[in-house]
Amino acid sequence: MIKALRCLLLIPLLWLAGCSPAAEVPALRLSEDELAWVGAQIFRNECASRPRCLVHWNEGEAFPSLGIGHFIWYPSAVDDRFVESFPELVAFMTERGVTLPSWLAELSPLDAPWPDRASFLAQADSPRVVGLRDFLLQHQGVQAEFIFARAQTALTRVLAAAPESRRGEIAEQLAALSATPGGVYALLDYVNFKGEGLATGERYQGQGWGLLQVLQQMTATEGATALARFRDAAAAVLTRRAELAPRAIERQRWLPGWLRRLQSYREPAMLGDDNAQS
């Protein structure tokens, strides 16, 4: 596992075919301690670090969320606008040699076994769900690796999808964010939290809310770090999403939590310390 992690963290610089050197995709780099810190931050963001929340079904959603990154898992009858990620995590764990719970390994097709929230809540303390929570709690490290790998791939896709006239500018923003642990954390968390911004279904009135839209929203502010500008841009993008959303729950209940989450996008004073610096 450690050897695989080292290989993952030493991904060389990637290039977009046909793009100029200004469109270079930065390689994300974190030490093992830094990656563990990022994983703990994401677990805190999604679950307040509560193990029970590792298998959860939020009110107002049509799917359960699992793991430290609250990876989406659709029941067979659900095809929502958001990108599903739990099956990808299961495939990643299998590639890493993780032994899955037997029922999960045998599940085919790999759809969430609860058709709706009421069915899930009725089984929330069943041996299967409790065992799945324990499994995800014990394998936080590989989940952090998955989030890291997914974010690195996302940078390539986002930069390729950026308007050509702004590609060099966005590449510079990514390079600045990738240069510090706090910036890498912000990229990893935001991609996991709100996606790349490329899926056409993830739009309200034509406006997306993923990483691409945040990078496009970033502006040059004298004296402000890239991380501070990313926080401000993400707040503007998520506020716009809530204002355009058809459901009031996004404005009334979800937006305040989203904005609080963005305030964690700061440099760590030291690994393992909850205090942070901008």
Beta strands, then each sheet from edge to edge (+ up, - down):
strand 1: 55-56
strand 2: 65-66
strand 3: 71-72
strand 4: 267-268
strand 5: 276-277
sheet 1: 1+ 2- 3+
sheet 2: 4+ 5-
end
